[in-house]
Amino acid sequence: MKYFFASDIHGSAFYTKKILEKYKENAADKLILLGDLLYHGPRNDLPKDYSPKEVFALLNAFKDDIIAVRGNCDSEVDQMVLEFPMQSDYCVGIFNDIYFFITHGHIYSEDGLPKLSKGSAFIYGHVHLPIAKNVDGIYILNPGSASLPKENNPNSYAILDNDIFSIYDFDGNVLKEIKLEKNI
């Protein structure tokens, strides 16, 4: 199975369209959104084509494909317009035989991991940086930010295709890649 990960859209209709285009182009099975979907937040500049109303309409068209968690910029009001659940601080799942802990990153983070066994993956957004590494047997993964990347990184998303987690820019260039093995 193939899973598509995106984080930190922050209300950008431009990058929401790019996410959905790449999601369809890659024929992924699920679109996993790691929070901060509609609002840009008080610390961020407005992203390109800031239009939360357009973003929720675009995402709602894919409601049956989306798994989402709440970010620090997401609110109960956002949930009222989104037709898929996104108010949980985290969710867990097994993707391609790897246990995933999925969160935004403002409660659980790389510096404050939940209890995970070796071979598990911790995937989060929040820091707006692409990350793909193994730390003491735990995979630490972050697709970067779709709309507001930091530290001169490009806008990005990630795909888990079987056991390969790849982070891409929107031109299709691989930024980072890691093979996930369940028996480390």
C-alpha positions in Angstrom: 0.0 0.0 0.0 1.0 3.6 -0.6 0.5 6.4 1.9 0.8 10.1 1.2 1.8 12.5 4.0 1.5 16.3 4.2 1.7 18.8 7.0 1.4 22.5 7.7 -0.8 23.6 4.8 -1.8 26.7 6.9 -4.7 27.7 4.6 -2.8 27.8 1.3 -5.1 26.9 -1.5 -2.1 26.9 -3.9 -0.3 24.2 -2.0 -3.5 22.2 -1.2 -4.1 21.9 -4.9 -0.5 20.8 -5.4 -0.9 18.2 -2.6 -4.1 16.8 -4.1 -2.5 16.8 -7.6 0.5 14.8 -6.3 -1.7 12.5 -4.3 -3.7 11.6 -7.4 -0.6 11.4 -9.6 1.0 8.9 -7.1 -2.2 6.8 -6.8 -1.7 6.7 -3.0 -4.2 4.7 -0.9 -4.6 7.3 1.9 -3.8 11.0 2.4 -2.5 11.5 5.9 -2.6 15.2 7.1 -0.4 16.0 10.1 -2.2 19.2 11.2 -2.3 22.9 10.8 -4.7 22.7 7.9 -6.6 26.0 7.7 -5.2 28.8 9.8 -1.7 30.4 9.2 -1.1 31.0 12.9 0.0 34.3 14.5 3.8 33.6 14.1 3.6 32.8 10.4 3.3 35.0 7.3 0.3 34.4 5.1 1.1 31.5 2.7 0.7 31.7 -1.0 -3.0 32.0 -2.0 -4.3 32.0 1.6 -7.9 30.9 1.4 -9.1 28.6 4.3 -12.6 28.4 2.7 -11.1 27.1 -0.5 -8.8 24.7 1.3 -11.6 23.1 3.3 -13.7 22.7 0.2 -10.8 21.1 -1.7 -10.0 18.7 1.2 -13.6 17.8 1.8 -13.8 16.4 -1.7 -11.2 13.8 -0.5 -12.8 13.2 2.9 -13.0 9.4 2.5 -9.3 9.2 1.8 -8.1 11.4 4.6 -6.6 10.5 8.0 -5.9 13.7 10.0 -4.6 14.9 13.4 -5.0 18.3 15.0 -2.2 20.8 14.9 -1.6 23.7 17.3 -3.2 26.1 14.8 -6.3 23.9 14.3 -9.5 24.6 16.3 -13.0 23.3 17.0 -14.3 25.8 14.5 -12.1 24.2 11.8 -13.7 20.8 12.6 -17.1 22.3 12.0 -16.3 22.9 8.3 -14.2 19.8 7.7 -16.0 16.6 6.8 -13.4 14.3 8.2 -12.2 14.0 11.8 -9.1 16.0 12.7 -9.5 16.9 16.4 -7.3 14.0 17.8 -3.8 14.9 19.0 -2.5 11.7 17.6 -3.5 8.4 16.0 -1.7 5.1 15.6 -1.7 2.7 12.7 0.2 -0.1 11.1 1.3 0.8 7.6 3.1 -1.9 5.6 3.7 -3.8 8.8 5.4 -0.8 10.6 3.7 0.6 13.8 3.2 4.4 13.2 2.5 7.0 15.9 1.1 10.0 13.9 0.9 13.4 15.5 1.4 17.1 14.7 4.4 17.6 17.0 3.3 20.3 19.4 2.5 17.8 22.2 4.7 14.8 21.3 8.0 15.6 19.5 11.3 14.2 18.7 12.5 15.4 22.0 9.5 14.1 23.8 8.6 10.8 22.2 5.7 8.6 23.3 6.7 5.1 24.4 7.6 3.3 21.2 9.3 0.0 20.6 12.2 -0.5 18.3 11.1 -0.7 14.7 8.3 1.8 15.2 7.9 5.1 13.4 7.1 8.5 14.8 5.8 10.9 12.2 5.0 14.5 12.8 4.8 18.0 11.3 5.0 21.2 13.2 8.7 22.0 12.8 8.4 22.6 9.0 11.5 20.6 8.2 12.0 17.4 6.2 13.3 14.6 8.4 13.9 10.9 7.8 16.2 9.2 10.2 16.6 6.3 12.6 17.4 7.2 16.2 18.0 4.2 18.5 15.8 1.9 16.4 12.9 4.4 16.2 12.2 6.0 12.8 11.8 9.8 13.1 9.9 11.1 10.1 8.6 14.5 9.0 7.4 15.4 5.5 8.3 19.1 6.0 5.8 21.8 5.3 3.7 22.0 2.3 3.3 25.8 2.4 5.7 27.4 4.9 9.1 25.5 4.9 11.9 26.6 7.2 15.7 26.8 7.0 15.6 27.3 3.2 14.0 23.9 2.6 11.6 23.6 -0.4 7.9 23.0 0.1 7.5 19.3 0.5 5.4 16.1 1.1 6.2 12.5 1.7 5.2 9.1 0.4 5.5 5.7 2.1 5.6 3.1 -0.7 5.9 -0.3 0.8 9.0 0.1 3.0 10.5 3.2 1.5 9.7 6.6 3.1 10.6 9.4 0.6 10.3 13.1 1.0 9.8 15.1 -2.2 9.6 18.7 -3.3 6.7 19.6 -5.6 9.0 19.3 -8.6 9.4 15.5 -7.8 13.0 15.7 -6.5 13.7 13.3 -3.6 14.9 15.4 -0.6 15.4 12.5 1.8 14.7 8.8 1.8 14.9 6.0 4.3 14.1 2.3 4.2 11.9 1.2 7.1 12.6 -2.3 8.5 10.4 -3.7 11.2 13.2 -5.9 12.7 16.0 -3.5 13.5 
